[in-house]
Amino acid sequence: MAEINKSLAFWRSFPIFEELPKELIDEVMALAQWRRWSAGTVIFQRGEEGNYMILLTEGRIKVSLFTTHGKELSLRHFEPGSLVGEMSVLDGEPRSADAAAAVASEGYVIGKKEFRAFMARNSAAADAVVNFLCKRLRETNQQLENDRALQSRCPRRAVPAGVRSARYTAKTCLIAPISTLRSTRWSLVRSLALRGRGSTERCWNSRKRGRSRAVAISSTATFRG
């Protein structure tokens, strides 16, 4: 088994930990376990309980979904330095997609039970997670606005009926109301904010400015599983 990386810079390179002081980073190190996955290994599947998150250090992890017609839709390839599967750890919901090692990969895993206990006894860690989630929400909102602006500049082209039908089917399989996504994330932020009222209010203000709308999650969408 590989030794745990003791570099403070390494652990802070993951956005969820970048605000943590050294003593809390040391606690995170104690929770981490090193893992290796050979190419093609299924790491987790949609619908499973999210018992751990992954800090990827080598290789590449592919995240995908299968449609009702059995077609695989690739959502994202995570590279070293990525955090994979943390949302199921934080909100307790089942995995929302499948993950497999695209090539031989390795990294650290941190269990859900251990990480949630870590946040419960350290308000600074809970605050850091709240800020991490709020930052991600703001980035997602900005990406949606950018996509909307791009679409408004691109003229619609005539598409044959058969192709249009196929696109509509694939699109509706992955459509989700943004108001629902925000509601879920906001509930999580509130539950984690032990003493992070300032961070929580900032996230709430960001949420209030949003409008309920639907978006088709494309292959560039950010999966956090």
C-alpha positions as CSV (number, residue, x, y, z in Angstrom):
1,M,0.0,0.0,0.0
2,A,1.3,3.5,-0.9
3,E,2.1,5.9,1.8
4,I,-0.3,8.8,2.4
5,N,0.9,12.0,0.6
6,K,1.9,14.4,3.5
7,S,2.1,17.5,1.3
8,L,-0.1,20.3,2.5
9,A,-0.1,21.7,-1.1
10,F,-1.3,18.4,-2.5
11,W,-4.4,18.2,-0.3
12,R,-5.2,21.9,-0.8
13,S,-5.1,21.4,-4.5
14,F,-8.5,19.8,-4.2
15,P,-11.0,22.7,-4.0
16,I,-13.1,21.2,-1.2
17,F,-10.0,21.3,1.1
18,E,-8.3,24.5,-0.1
19,E,-9.6,26.6,2.9
20,L,-8.7,24.1,5.6
21,P,-6.0,24.9,8.2
22,K,-3.1,22.5,8.6
23,E,-4.5,20.7,11.6
24,L,-7.7,19.8,9.7
25,I,-5.7,18.7,6.7
26,D,-3.9,16.3,9.0
27,E,-7.3,14.9,10.1
28,V,-8.3,14.5,6.4
29,M,-5.0,12.6,5.8
30,A,-5.9,10.2,8.6
31,L,-9.3,9.5,7.0
32,A,-7.9,8.7,3.5
33,Q,-7.1,5.3,2.2
34,W,-5.1,4.6,-1.0
35,R,-6.8,2.6,-3.8
36,R,-5.9,1.4,-7.3
37,W,-8.2,0.4,-10.1
38,S,-7.2,-1.5,-13.2
39,A,-8.4,-0.3,-16.6
40,G,-12.1,-1.2,-17.1
41,T,-12.9,-1.6,-13.4
42,V,-16.4,-0.5,-12.5
43,I,-15.9,1.8,-9.5
44,F,-19.6,2.5,-8.7
45,Q,-22.9,2.2,-10.5
46,R,-26.0,4.4,-10.7
47,G,-28.4,3.8,-7.8
48,E,-25.8,2.5,-5.4
49,E,-25.3,4.1,-2.0
50,G,-22.5,6.7,-2.1
51,N,-20.2,5.4,0.7
52,Y,-17.1,7.2,-0.3
53,M,-15.6,9.9,-2.5
54,I,-12.4,9.7,-4.6
55,L,-9.5,12.0,-4.8
56,L,-8.0,11.0,-8.1
57,T,-4.2,11.1,-8.3
58,E,-3.3,9.0,-11.4
59,G,-5.2,7.8,-14.5
60,R,-8.7,8.7,-15.7
61,I,-12.2,7.9,-14.5
62,K,-15.1,7.9,-17.0
63,V,-18.6,8.8,-15.8
64,S,-21.6,7.8,-17.9
65,L,-25.3,7.0,-18.1
66,F,-27.3,4.5,-20.0
67,T,-30.5,5.5,-21.7
68,T,-33.7,3.5,-21.7
69,H,-32.6,2.2,-25.2
70,G,-29.3,0.9,-23.8
71,K,-27.1,3.6,-25.3
72,E,-24.2,4.8,-23.2
73,L,-23.9,8.6,-22.8
74,S,-20.5,9.7,-21.6
75,L,-20.8,12.6,-19.2
76,R,-17.3,13.3,-18.3
77,H,-13.7,12.0,-17.9
78,F,-12.1,13.0,-14.6
79,E,-8.4,13.6,-14.7
80,P,-5.8,13.6,-11.8
81,G,-6.6,16.3,-9.3
82,S,-10.3,15.7,-9.6
83,L,-12.8,14.9,-6.8
84,V,-15.2,12.2,-7.8
85,G,-18.5,11.1,-6.1
86,E,-18.5,13.7,-3.3
87,M,-22.1,14.7,-3.8
88,S,-23.5,11.4,-2.7
89,V,-21.2,11.6,0.4
90,L,-22.5,15.0,1.2
91,D,-26.2,14.7,0.5
92,G,-26.8,11.0,1.2
93,E,-28.5,10.4,-2.2
94,P,-27.7,7.4,-4.3
95,R,-25.1,7.6,-7.1
96,S,-26.5,9.4,-10.1
97,A,-24.3,7.8,-12.8
98,D,-21.8,4.9,-13.4
99,A,-18.1,5.4,-13.0
100,A,-15.3,3.2,-14.4
101,A,-11.6,3.4,-14.7
102,A,-10.9,4.4,-18.3
103,V,-7.2,3.5,-17.8
104,A,-5.3,2.1,-14.8
105,S,-6.0,4.7,-12.1
106,E,-5.3,5.3,-8.4
107,G,-6.1,7.8,-5.7
108,Y,-7.4,8.2,-2.2
109,V,-10.9,7.4,-0.9
110,I,-12.6,9.0,2.1
111,G,-15.6,7.2,3.6
112,K,-19.0,9.0,3.9
113,K,-19.5,8.2,7.6
114,E,-16.0,9.3,8.5
115,F,-16.1,12.5,6.5
116,R,-19.5,13.6,7.8
117,A,-18.3,12.9,11.4
118,F,-15.3,15.1,10.6
119,M,-17.5,18.0,9.5
120,A,-19.8,17.6,12.5
121,R,-16.9,18.0,15.0
122,N,-15.2,20.8,13.0
123,S,-17.3,23.8,12.1
124,A,-14.4,25.2,10.0
125,A,-14.6,22.1,7.8
126,A,-18.4,22.5,7.4
127,D,-17.8,26.2,6.5
128,A,-15.2,25.2,3.9
129,V,-17.7,22.7,2.3
130,V,-20.4,25.3,2.3
131,N,-18.1,27.7,0.5
132,F,-17.0,25.0,-1.9
133,L,-20.7,24.2,-2.8
134,C,-21.6,27.9,-3.2
135,K,-18.7,28.5,-5.5
136,R,-19.7,25.6,-7.6
137,L,-23.3,26.8,-7.8
138,R,-22.1,30.2,-8.9
139,E,-19.8,28.6,-11.6
140,T,-22.7,26.5,-12.8
141,N,-25.0,29.5,-13.0
142,Q,-22.3,31.4,-15.0
143,Q,-21.9,28.4,-17.4
144,L,-25.7,28.3,-18.0
145,E,-25.7,32.0,-18.7
146,N,-22.8,31.6,-21.1
147,D,-24.5,28.7,-22.9
148,R,-27.7,30.7,-23.2
149,A,-25.9,33.7,-24.7
150,L,-24.1,31.4,-27.2
151,Q,-27.4,29.8,-28.2
152,S,-29.0,33.2,-28.7
153,R,-26.2,34.1,-31.2
154,C,-26.4,30.9,-33.1
155,P,-29.1,30.7,-35.8
156,R,-31.3,27.6,-35.7
157,R,-30.8,25.3,-38.6
158,A,-33.5,23.1,-40.2
159,V,-33.1,19.5,-39.0
160,P,-34.7,16.5,-40.7
161,A,-37.7,15.2,-38.8
162,G,-36.1,11.8,-37.9
163,V,-32.9,13.4,-36.6
164,R,-34.9,16.0,-34.7
165,S,-36.9,13.2,-33.0
166,A,-33.8,11.3,-32.0
167,R,-32.2,14.5,-30.6
168,Y,-35.4,15.3,-28.7
169,T,-35.5,11.8,-27.2
170,A,-31.8,11.9,-26.0
171,K,-32.3,15.5,-24.7
172,T,-35.4,14.7,-22.7
173,C,-33.7,11.8,-21.0
174,L,-31.3,14.2,-19.4
175,I,-33.4,17.2,-18.7
176,A,-33.8,18.6,-15.1
177,P,-35.3,21.7,-13.6
178,I,-32.7,24.0,-12.3
179,S,-35.0,25.0,-9.5
180,T,-35.0,21.4,-8.3
181,L,-31.2,21.2,-8.5
182,R,-30.9,24.5,-6.5
183,S,-33.4,23.3,-3.9
184,T,-31.4,20.1,-3.4
185,R,-28.1,21.9,-3.1
186,W,-29.6,24.5,-0.8
187,S,-30.9,21.9,1.6
188,L,-27.5,20.4,1.7
189,V,-25.8,23.8,2.3
190,R,-28.2,24.6,5.2
191,S,-27.6,21.2,6.8
192,L,-23.8,21.6,6.7
193,A,-23.7,25.2,7.9
194,L,-23.1,24.5,11.6
195,R,-21.8,28.0,12.2
196,G,-21.3,29.3,8.6
197,R,-24.1,31.8,8.5
198,G,-22.2,34.3,6.4
199,S,-21.4,31.7,3.8
200,T,-24.9,30.4,3.9
201,E,-26.5,33.8,3.4
202,R,-24.2,34.4,0.4
203,C,-25.4,31.2,-1.2
204,W,-29.0,32.0,-0.4
205,N,-28.7,35.4,-2.1
206,S,-27.2,33.7,-5.1
207,R,-30.1,31.2,-5.2
208,K,-32.8,34.0,-4.9
209,R,-31.4,35.7,-8.0
210,G,-31.9,32.5,-10.1
211,R,-35.0,31.8,-12.2
212,S,-36.6,28.3,-12.6
213,R,-35.8,26.9,-15.9
214,A,-34.8,23.6,-17.5
215,V,-31.5,22.7,-19.0
216,A,-30.3,19.7,-21.0
217,I,-27.2,18.3,-19.5
218,S,-24.7,17.9,-22.3
219,S,-21.5,15.9,-22.5
220,T,-19.7,18.9,-21.0
221,A,-22.0,19.1,-18.0
222,T,-20.3,18.7,-14.6
223,F,-21.1,15.4,-13.0
224,R,-20.4,15.1,-9.3
225,G,-22.1,11.8,-8.5
